[in-house]
């Protein structure tokens, strides 16, 4: 192990990890937003939009992120839609993650008993209030394990953004292997940085899950 | 000839070449699925063992493989193994190895989940009926496990097909690479080729994965 090499290139990895975190955060936030909107559309069975959401979910779940990114980054500029590489990565992640988040929210919403809606109705709450104060909080608690799994999945998926020329962790590792042939060091740092990014998410996820289960919402 | 979008697909043997590329992708996925499923079943059964060493080892393997992005695993196999052991795995062999290792871990976890979801009273009732351990497993536990396992296992197949797309990044000539070649070869005649070719590849993946997802959903619904 060549420690001076590790020391020299640590800042490069740290910067790349920041890019992964930035893309991951924005992408996941957008995916959660898409997920909430789509699951509401499906829950309230809004005509037309429901069909659109269903088509979107099937398209997004059955195609790889890499192909989505290539289309966004190399394809769309041909019809004049020019988005920066980072923008493409965030949009791609939101497109992919949106359907997974929808699925997570939907399973939570479906598990809430009808009696909850009826009770809220008999208390004089309207549909919006019922959703906001009664259904959604309970559904959210049930969705947490699936949401955490999706967050980890999406952070992992960011590893393909190097293909659209973003200097993420994979890009740096490949670069260093190509330039200096320090394969072992480059790969060990790569693995270490992904562990640093993903292990805390996994641990925090488990803790939150346990706490919510303890609270026993709706269960 | 002026740029007229989709017509690039039908020029020469372009569409045929894309389908050939798709076949390489599917071949990779199918080989890996065929190897991962039995290995995953074995790994899943191994994970249900009570022995502490077996538990720790399987847990470590599972957590590492599942937390690392598949592209990192691919790099480790393609660049790292050659460097560390001097085995020059071809890109194709590295890709199969990555898909098999990842597929086995995921499948193993599904099998473990299905096995431990069978309530204890099923074992006890079988014993009360005088069934041997072997009979209990084959006739009581296995049928129920398979029923629970089938929908997520089929979903895993679509995930493996989608994951296969990343092998283009270590230079395997599959559907995406073929698409890039067609785009590059026609850059002057068809400046907008990228839009159409990547659009078509997007739908090719969709057409392959969608029926499999539908099958999984259907089995799931029938189970409930």
Contacts between the chains, C-beta under 8 A, distances in Angstrom:
chain1	res1	chain2	res2	distance
A	58	B	206	7.7
A	58	B	210	6.3
A	58	B	213	7.5
A	59	B	206	6.1
A	61	B	209	7.9
A	61	B	213	6.6
A	62	B	158	6.6
A	62	B	162	7.7
A	62	B	205	6.8
A	62	B	206	4.9
A	62	B	209	3.8
A	62	B	210	4.7
A	62	B	213	5.7
A	63	B	162	7.1
A	63	B	202	5.5
A	63	B	205	4.7
A	63	B	206	5.3
A	63	B	209	7.1
A	64	B	162	4.1
A	64	B	163	7.2
A	64	B	165	3.9
A	64	B	166	7.6
A	64	B	205	6.1
A	66	B	165	4.6
A	66	B	166	5.9
A	66	B	168	7.3
A	66	B	169	8.0
A	66	B	176	7.1
A	67	B	165	5.9
A	67	B	176	6.8
A	67	B	198	6.8
A	67	B	201	5.6
A	67	B	202	5.2
A	67	B	205	5.8
A	68	B	202	7.0
A	70	B	176	6.8
A	70	B	179	8.0
A	70	B	194	8.0
A	70	B	198	4.8
A	70	B	201	7.6
A	71	B	195	7.7
A	71	B	198	4.2
A	71	B	199	6.1
A	71	B	202	5.6
A	74	B	183	7.7
A	74	B	194	4.3
A	74	B	198	6.2
A	75	B	194	4.9
A	75	B	195	4.0
A	75	B	196	7.8
A	75	B	197	7.9
A	75	B	198	4.3
A	75	B	199	6.2
A	76	B	195	6.9
A	77	B	194	7.9
A	78	B	191	6.7
A	78	B	192	3.9
A	78	B	193	7.8
A	78	B	194	5.6
A	78	B	195	4.2
A	79	B	192	7.0
A	79	B	195	6.1
A	152	B	67	7.2
A	156	B	67	7.8
A	156	B	68	7.6
A	156	B	69	4.1
A	156	B	70	7.4
A	157	B	69	7.3
A	158	B	69	7.8
A	159	B	69	3.7
A	159	B	70	7.7
A	159	B	71	4.3
A	159	B	72	6.4
A	160	B	71	6.1
A	160	B	166	5.9
A	160	B	169	7.4
A	162	B	169	7.5
A	163	B	168	7.8
A	163	B	169	5.9
A	170	B	69	7.8
A	170	B	71	5.7
A	170	B	72	7.2
A	170	B	75	7.1
A	173	B	75	6.5
A	174	B	75	7.2
A	177	B	79	5.4
A	183	B	79	5.1
A	183	B	80	6.0
A	183	B	82	7.8
A	183	B	83	3.9
A	183	B	84	7.9
A	184	B	80	7.1
A	184	B	83	6.0
A	184	B	84	6.6
A	187	B	75	6.4
A	187	B	76	5.7
A	187	B	79	6.6
A	187	B	80	4.7
A	190	B	72	6.0
A	190	B	75	7.0
A	191	B	68	6.7
A	191	B	72	6.4
A	191	B	76	7.4
A	194	B	67	7.4
A	194	B	68	6.0
A	194	B	69	6.5
A	194	B	72	6.0
A	195	B	67	7.1
A	198	B	67	5.0
A	199	B	67	7.0
A	202	B	67	6.6
